[in-house]
Amino acid sequence: MKEERYFYVPNAATNNQLPEEEAGHALRVLRLQSGDNMVLMDGKGTFYHAIVTLASHKKCLYEIQETLPQEKTWSSQIHLAIAPTKNIDRIEWLAEKVTEIGFDELSFLHCTFSERKMLRQDRIEKIVVSAAKQSRKAWMPKVNALESFKEFITTPREGRKFIAHCYTEIEKKDFFDAITNDDLATPITVLVGPEGDFSIDEVRLAMEQGYESITLGKSRLRTETAGLMAVTMAQIALRK
């Protein structure tokens, strides 16, 4: 039995042609031919069984055979906002893994102790798309551009908001305990700082904006590990 091939087509239901990059993969790498089967994903909760109707040098046309609405396996929105690490490979690894686990939105923060001031959003988006196809996620996470910490925390957001940090002089609650007993329909936003943590002033400023002070456990975690832990906890707490 052949493995099903998944392609990301944002407007799959109203289109009949793979996007250029997906077409290149289908034609040059997978060498699909007219009559071959494939699965399209629109990133908004629906898969489509389709067949190739035309495979030319640059174009791959399709015809939808079956529409397959999917049920989301977690009950609300999970938004991770994280300061990118100096070694970008670690953040790219994180983007891949949290997509495989399942979440909704990824933001990047420029903080007081940040060592990285620039980020290629387009590259992160490609990694997320690839991971979503590989893990067969019907919902495509949104990837946002790098923005200042202050700009992010002063933007109004629905649901509960959390900031993870290591300062012993600021009282913290356990993140998993806090969200486990909450309304499962409540959106969750969680902030993770850079290698040197948030500054204490940033933590206090976030708390003034309604962010809850949290710990992710007793271990001291690297930035990307903390981000992965936060999404994993939220995914388990919101799992249907």
N, C-alpha and C positions, 0 to 999 in steps of 0.2 A: 504494500500500500504506500503510495507516494505521500510525502509530507506536504501538508497544505502550505501554500506560499501566501504570506500576508503583505499587503501593500497599503500605505497610508494615502488616502484620497479624501481630503477634507469635504469636498462637495460630490461625493460618489453618486448619490441618488439623482443628481441633476446634471451629471456629466457622463461622458462615455469614453474618456481618454485618461490614461495615467499621467500624472505630473511628470515633467521632464526627467527629474532625477530617478523617480521610481521606474519610469519607462526604460531608462538606461540600465538599471539593475535587472529588470525583467528580460530585456532583449540581449544584452551583452554578457551578463553573468549567468543568469538562469536559462537563457536561450529558449524562452517560451515561444510557442508557435500557435497559429490559429487553431482554436478548439481546445487549448489547454485550460485547465481550471485554475482559479485563484480566489483568494478571499480579500475583499477590500474592507478597510476600517476607516470610518469618517472621524474618529476621535471624539464623537459626541454621543456615543453609546450604541452604535449600530454596526454590525458586520453585514457584508453582502457576499453571497456566493455568486461568482461571475465566470464567464468564459471569455477567452481572447477571441476577438472577431477579426483583428488585423494586427499583424506583427511586421512592421516595416523597419527601415534603418533607424528612424528616430521616433516613430510613433507606435504606441501600443493601445489599441482600442478594445473596449470590452462591452459585454452585454450582461446586465444583472439577471440572474436566474432566481434568486431567493433573497429576501430581506430578513435579517435576523436581529431583532432588538435584543439587547443584553441588559441584565440586571446588575446594577452596581453592587459590589460585595462589601462596601463600607457605607455607613449611613449618612455621613455629612462631609463637609469640605475640610481637607487637611492642607495647610499652607506652611511651608518651611521657608524661613528667611535666614540666610546664613552669610557670614563674611567669608569670601573666597580665600583659600590658603595660598601661600607664596608658591608652592608647587601645585600648578594647575591640574596635574594628573590626579591628585587626590580629590579635587572637586568634581572632575569629570567622572571618576569612579563613583562618587557619591550620587551624582545625577543618574547614572545608570542603575544603581542598586535601589534607590528610593522609587524609581519608576517601576522596577520589577515588583517591589513590595506593594505599591499602590498609594498614590497621593494625588493632589489636585493642582498645586501651584508651587513654584520655586522662585524665590526672590533672592537678590544678592545685595549685601550691605557693605558700605564703606564706613568703617568705624575708626575711632581714635587710634587703636593699635593695629589697624590693618596693614599688612605688608604688600598686598596687591591692590592696585588702584585701577586696573583695567581688566576687562573680561570680554571674551568673544561670545556674545550671546548666541550668534548663529551656530557656533560649534556645539554649545551645550544643547541647543534645540535639536541638532542632528543626532546627538547621543541619546536624547530622550526619545525621539521618534524610533530609533533603532531598538532601544530597550523595550518600548511599548509594543512594537511588532513582535519581538522575540518572546516576550512574556504574554502576548495576546491580551493586552489591555484595551478595552473598548473606549475608554476615556483617555484623551491625550492631555498630560499635564501642561499647564501654561508656564512658560519660562519668561521671567521679567528681566529687564536691564539692571545693571548695577546702579544703586542710588545711595544717597547719604542716609546714615542711621536716623538722623533727626527728621528728614523728609518722610522716611518710611513710618516711623512711630506716630507722627502727627497726622497721618492720613487715616480718616475714619474707616473702621473695619467692623464687620458683623461678628458676633460670637465672642468666645473667650480668647484672650491674648496672653501669651506667656513669654517670659524671658529667662533663659537658662544661664546660670553664672556660678562662679566658685567663691564668692565673697562670704566669709563666715560671719561678718558683722551685720549682714542683712538676712533677715529671717526668710527661709525658703520652705515651700511645701513640695512634697513628692509629686512629680508630674503625672505619673501613672495613676496614683491614688486620686488626684484631683479630677482627672477626666473619666475615670472608670465609673464614678457614681453620678455623672452629669447626664443631662438630656442628650440622647444619642443623635439628635438632629442639630445640635449646636456646632457651628463651624469652629475650627481650632486653628489659631495662628501661633507658631512657636519660633522664637528667635534664638539663634546660636552664634556665638561670637568668634573672633579670630583666634589665632594661636595664643595671643597674650590675654585673651578674654576681653569682654567689654570693659571699658573704664567704669569705675564705681559711679561716676557722675552719669554715664549713659544708663546704667541700671536704674538709678533713682529717677532719671528723666522718663524712662519708659514706664516705671511704676506710677508716676504722676499722670501718664497718659492712659492708665487703666490696665497695664500689663502686670500679670501676676508673677511674682518671683518664685522660681522653681529650681529643683535639682533633678538630674536624670539618674541619680543613684550615687553610691558611695565611691565609685571608681572615678579617677580623674581621666577624662576622655580627650582624645585629639578632636579637632574641629569636625572632621568628616565622620568620625565615629559617633560623636554627639548628635550630629544631624541624622545619621542613620538610626540611632537609638530613638530619637524623638519621633520620627515617622513610624518606626516599628511599634512603639507604644501606642501612638494614636490609631494606627491601623488595627491593632488588637482590641483597643477599647471601643472602636466604632464598627467592628466587624459585625455583619448581619448574621 
